[in-house]
Amino acid sequence: MKRIKRPVARARLHWLGLFYAFVRIVIAFSVSFFIAPHALASDAGQIIREARCKTLIRGPLDASVGDVLTATRRPQGQGAVVGEVRIVRITDTRLFGAVVGAQGDCRKFFQAYVSKAGAPTARSNRTSSRGKKAGPPPLTKMSVAVGPALSNTTLKGVARESVLEDYPLVLTALNIEAELYPFAFTSGNKSPLQSIGVEGLYRRVSSSSDVEVTTPANLSGGENKLAVAVKRSELRAGAALRIPLWAGRLFGDLRSGYYSTAFTSVVNKFEAPAGSTETPLELSPLRDLRLSGVYVLGGAQFQPVNSFRTRMNGGMLLSPKYIIDNRIKDAAKSSSPIDAKVTNPSALFFEMNLAYIFKSLQVGLDLSLETFRGAAFFPDGSTEGSIAESHFLYGFNVGYLL
């Protein structure tokens, strides 16, 4: 007997297969045209067409014209970054964009996903900036620099009777410089207040070893030999103003405030000629100096590239108070002071700073020249002569830049 149920079973399986396929089509259709667009509306979009680095993005996407979105291989910023797309036009269901940074060929953007949540990798940042003109660096808010230096110092017109002598010295120094623009932390980027700041400088100069000098021996007619230690301290504090001149890279630089410097000497060794009864001196062959006043400096700051900057300034002291004292620092308290006010004083300054910048760290070179001149009476009280000082300093500094 023939079985008649086999064709019925085959027909039933056939209809079940068709029904299963129909359900899959309906689900895929629903996801593609109903669920997916709503899910992508606020999170991500997909690039469905690319031509000549112009893209068509399936939307709507929570974005505005001008937004720069990250393009990745998978939604939500996951997977490899292929570049960045800037939105140029928006319709109800589509967004139009232009590639602004690509990891190679723009054709890689086809079928990629764009989102505001995804962050470009460091590599993407580098490539997105290729071909763009670099903008000016952010304005400096604070800088502090410290470093060693050498100072070539010359004293002319040392008061020993009425004889003019030159004493060239090589001294070691320590420089500490600081600038702070407090309004740059609180005011807007275009506020003029962010260019108003304060500055300070402290410099400590001393001899690395005693300075060997000689003086006439009054009793024997020979020469006394002395070993003299010298120190010089310098302090400057005031206000700073930077005036924008060009493209956020060139600024006028004005500074003014209070300046004070002192030069002191101590006789560490005294050697009289053989057979002489010469006693240690009350007067130092290197006279002590005190100079103070209001300084005014003008110049420029220039940062041609983001990794290098320089500053140059020149100026003078206004109405300086300049005094010399030929008594040594460790003279007997009973000895009378020998202070002489310098007449017609003048003080001129020139300084230059060169710095290479590594993010917030800067490494630089300091150059400065200070010259002081005037006239004063010698210890005899009747002879007036010219005196002069020059201090040329060159040093290395390491600083923190914010």
C-alpha positions in Angstrom: 0.0 0.0 0.0 1.3 3.5 -0.9 1.7 6.1 1.8 -0.2 9.4 1.1 1.1 11.4 4.1 4.6 12.2 2.6 3.4 14.9 0.1 1.4 16.5 2.9 4.5 16.6 5.2 6.6 18.0 2.4 4.1 20.7 1.7 3.9 21.7 5.4 7.7 22.0 5.6 7.7 24.1 2.5 5.2 26.6 3.9 7.0 26.7 7.3 10.2 27.7 5.4 8.5 30.4 3.5 6.9 31.8 6.7 10.3 31.8 8.5 12.0 33.6 5.6 9.1 36.2 5.6 9.5 36.8 9.3 13.3 37.4 8.9 12.6 39.9 6.1 10.1 41.8 8.2 12.5 41.9 11.2 15.4 43.1 9.0 13.1 45.7 7.4 11.9 47.0 10.7 15.4 47.3 12.2 16.8 49.0 9.1 14.0 51.5 8.6 12.4 52.0 12.0 14.6 50.9 14.9 18.1 51.8 13.6 17.4 55.4 12.5 15.9 56.2 15.9 18.8 54.5 17.7 21.3 56.4 15.6 19.4 59.7 16.0 21.1 60.6 19.2 24.2 58.5 19.2 25.8 57.8 15.8 25.2 57.9 12.1 26.5 55.8 9.2 28.2 57.1 6.1 26.2 55.6 3.2 27.9 57.5 0.3 31.3 59.1 -0.3 32.5 61.0 -3.3 35.5 63.4 -3.6 35.8 63.5 0.2 32.1 64.5 0.5 29.9 62.2 2.6 26.2 61.4 2.9 25.3 60.4 6.4 22.2 58.4 7.4 20.4 60.4 10.1 18.9 62.3 11.8 22.0 62.6 14.1 22.2 64.8 17.1 24.6 67.3 15.5 24.8 70.9 14.2 26.3 72.5 11.2 30.0 73.0 11.8 30.4 70.1 14.3 33.4 67.9 13.7 32.6 64.2 14.2 34.9 61.3 14.6 34.6 58.5 12.0 35.2 54.9 13.2 34.7 51.4 11.8 32.1 50.6 14.4 29.4 52.6 16.1 29.9 54.6 19.3 33.5 55.5 18.5 34.7 51.9 18.6 37.2 50.3 16.3 39.9 52.0 14.3 39.6 55.7 13.7 39.5 56.6 10.0 39.4 60.4 10.4 37.0 63.3 11.0 34.0 64.8 9.2 32.7 68.3 9.5 28.9 68.7 9.1 28.0 71.2 6.3 24.3 70.7 5.8 21.4 68.9 7.6 18.0 67.7 6.3 15.2 65.8 8.1 16.8 62.4 7.4 20.3 63.0 6.1 23.4 64.9 7.0 26.0 66.1 4.5 29.7 66.3 5.6 33.2 67.1 4.4 36.3 65.1 5.3 38.7 67.3 7.3 41.1 64.7 8.4 41.6 61.3 6.8 43.7 58.3 7.7 44.7 57.8 4.1 42.1 57.6 1.3 38.7 59.2 1.7 37.1 56.1 0.3 37.7 54.5 3.7 34.9 56.6 5.1 32.3 54.6 3.2 30.1 52.6 5.6 32.0 54.1 8.6 30.2 55.4 11.6 30.3 59.0 12.9 29.6 60.2 16.4 30.2 63.0 18.8 31.0 60.6 21.6 34.0 59.0 19.9 37.4 60.7 20.6 40.0 60.7 17.9 43.3 58.9 18.7 46.6 60.8 18.9 47.3 59.6 15.3 44.1 61.1 14.1 45.0 64.4 15.8 48.3 64.5 14.0 46.8 63.8 10.6 43.9 66.1 11.0 46.3 69.0 11.5 48.3 68.2 8.3 47.9 70.8 5.7 46.5 73.4 8.2 48.2 76.6 9.1 49.3 76.4 12.7 47.6 79.0 14.9 49.3 81.1 17.6 50.1 79.4 20.9 48.0 80.2 23.9 49.1 83.3 25.9 51.5 82.6 28.8 49.8 82.8 32.1 52.8 82.1 34.3 56.4 81.2 34.0 59.2 80.5 36.6 62.8 79.9 35.5 65.9 79.1 37.6 69.4 78.5 36.4 73.2 79.0 36.9 75.2 81.7 35.2 78.6 83.3 34.8 79.2 87.1 35.2 82.1 89.1 33.8 82.3 92.1 36.0 84.6 95.1 35.6 85.0 97.9 38.2 86.7 101.1 37.1 87.7 104.0 39.2 88.5 102.2 42.4 89.1 104.9 45.0 92.7 104.3 46.1 94.0 107.9 46.5 93.3 109.3 43.1 94.4 106.4 41.0 92.0 104.9 38.4 92.2 101.2 38.1 90.3 98.4 36.4 89.4 95.2 38.2 88.0 92.5 35.8 86.3 89.6 37.7 84.6 86.4 36.6 81.8 85.5 39.1 79.3 82.7 39.4 75.6 83.5 39.6 72.2 82.1 40.2 69.2 83.5 38.4 65.5 83.2 39.5 62.9 84.9 37.2 59.1 84.8 37.4 56.2 86.3 35.5 52.5 86.1 36.4 49.5 87.3 34.5 46.7 86.8 37.0 43.8 88.1 34.8 44.6 85.4 32.2 43.2 82.8 34.6 39.8 84.5 34.9 39.2 86.9 32.0 38.1 85.9 28.5 40.5 85.1 25.7 40.0 88.5 24.1 40.1 90.6 27.3 42.9 93.2 27.4 43.3 92.5 31.1 45.1 89.2 30.4 48.0 91.2 29.1 48.6 92.9 32.5 51.0 91.0 34.8 53.7 91.2 37.4 57.4 90.2 37.1 60.3 89.5 39.5 64.0 88.8 39.3 66.5 87.7 41.9 70.2 87.3 41.1 72.9 86.2 43.5 76.5 86.6 42.2 79.6 85.5 44.1 83.2 84.7 43.4 83.9 81.0 43.0 87.3 81.7 44.7 88.9 84.7 46.3 90.0 87.5 44.1 93.7 88.2 44.2 94.5 92.0 44.3 97.3 94.2 45.5 97.5 97.6 47.2 100.5 99.9 47.9 102.2 99.4 51.3 102.3 102.8 52.8 105.2 102.0 55.2 107.6 100.0 53.1 106.7 101.2 49.6 106.0 97.7 48.4 102.7 95.9 47.6 100.3 94.3 50.0 98.7 91.1 48.7 95.1 90.5 49.4 92.6 87.7 48.8 89.1 89.3 48.6 85.7 87.5 48.4 83.0 89.5 46.6 79.3 89.1 46.5 76.6 90.9 44.6 72.8 90.6 45.1 70.2 92.0 42.8 66.4 92.3 43.2 63.8 93.6 40.7 60.0 93.6 41.1 57.3 95.4 39.2 54.6 95.3 36.6 54.6 93.9 33.1 52.5 94.8 30.1 52.4 92.9 26.8 50.9 94.7 23.8 49.6 92.5 20.9 51.3 93.6 17.6 51.0 90.7 15.1 49.1 87.4 14.8 49.2 86.5 18.4 53.0 85.9 18.1 54.6 89.3 18.4 54.0 91.5 21.4 55.4 94.8 22.7 56.9 94.4 26.2 56.9 97.1 28.8 58.1 96.7 32.4 58.6 99.0 35.3 59.1 98.7 39.1 61.8 98.9 41.8 65.4 97.8 41.3 68.1 97.4 43.9 71.7 96.0 43.8 74.5 95.8 46.3 78.2 94.8 45.8 80.1 93.8 48.9 83.7 92.7 49.5 85.4 90.9 52.4 89.2 90.6 52.8 89.9 87.0 53.7 93.7 87.1 53.4 96.2 89.9 54.0 100.0 89.5 53.3 102.3 92.5 53.8 105.8 92.7 52.2 108.6 91.0 54.1 109.8 93.0 57.1 106.8 95.4 56.9 104.6 96.2 59.9 101.6 97.0 57.7 98.3 96.4 59.4 95.2 95.1 57.7 93.3 97.7 55.7 90.2 99.5 56.7 89.6 100.4 53.1 88.8 97.7 50.5 90.5 97.8 47.1 87.1 96.8 45.7 84.7 99.4 47.0 81.2 98.4 48.0 78.3 99.7 46.0 74.6 100.4 46.6 72.3 101.3 43.8 68.5 101.5 43.7 65.8 103.3 41.8 62.8 102.9 39.5 63.5 100.9 36.4 61.8 101.2 33.0 62.3 98.6 30.3 60.9 98.3 26.8 61.2 95.7 24.2 59.4 92.8 22.5 58.3 89.2 22.9 58.3 87.0 19.8 57.3 83.4 19.3 57.7 82.6 15.6 56.8 78.9 16.2 55.1 77.2 19.1 58.3 75.6 20.4 60.5 78.6 20.5 60.2 82.1 22.0 62.4 85.1 22.8 62.2 88.3 24.7 64.5 91.4 24.4 64.4 94.5 26.6 66.4 97.6 27.1 66.0 100.5 29.6 67.3 102.6 32.4 66.9 103.6 36.1 65.0 106.9 36.8 66.6 109.1 39.4 68.9 106.3 40.8 70.4 106.5 44.2 74.0 105.5 43.9 76.4 105.2 46.8 79.9 103.8 47.2 81.6 102.8 50.5 85.3 102.1 50.6 85.3 100.6 54.0 85.5 96.8 54.0 82.6 94.9 55.3 84.5 93.4 58.2 86.3 96.6 59.2 86.4 97.5 62.9 83.2 99.1 64.2 85.2 102.0 65.4 86.3 102.9 61.9 84.4 105.8 60.4 82.2 105.0 57.4 83.3 106.4 54.0 80.2 106.8 52.0 80.2 108.9 48.9 77.1 109.7 46.9 77.7 109.4 43.2 76.8 112.5 41.2 75.3 112.4 37.8 74.6 108.7 38.0 73.3 106.7 35.1 72.3 103.0 34.8 71.5 101.3 31.5 70.2 97.7 31.0 69.9 95.3 28.1 68.6 91.7 28.5 67.7 88.8 26.2 66.0 85.5 26.9 65.9 82.6 24.4 63.8 79.6 25.3 62.9 76.3 23.7 59.6 74.9 24.9 58.7 71.3 25.6 55.0 71.5 26.4 55.1 73.1 29.9 58.9 72.8 30.3 61.2 75.4 28.8 65.0 75.4 28.5 66.7 78.6 27.7 69.6 81.0 27.7 69.8 84.3 29.6 72.0 87.2 28.4 72.2 90.6 30.2 74.4 93.7 30.3 74.2 96.3 33.1 76.4 99.4 33.1 76.5 102.0 35.9 78.4 105.3 35.6 78.9 108.5 37.6 81.4 110.6 39.5 82.4 110.6 43.2 85.0 111.9 45.6 87.9 109.7 46.6 88.7 109.0 50.2 91.0 112.1 50.4 87.7 114.1 50.2 89.2 116.6 47.7 89.7 114.6 44.5 86.7 113.7 42.3 87.0 111.1 39.6 84.7 109.0 37.4 83.6 105.5 38.4 82.0 102.8 36.3 80.8 99.3 36.6 79.8 96.8 33.9 78.2 93.4 34.5 77.8 91.0 31.6 76.0 87.8 32.5 75.3 84.7 30.5 73.5 81.8 31.9 71.3 78.7 31.5 67.8 78.3 32.8 65.1 75.6 33.2 61.6 76.8 33.7 58.0 75.9 34.1 55.5 77.4 31.7 51.7 77.6 32.1 
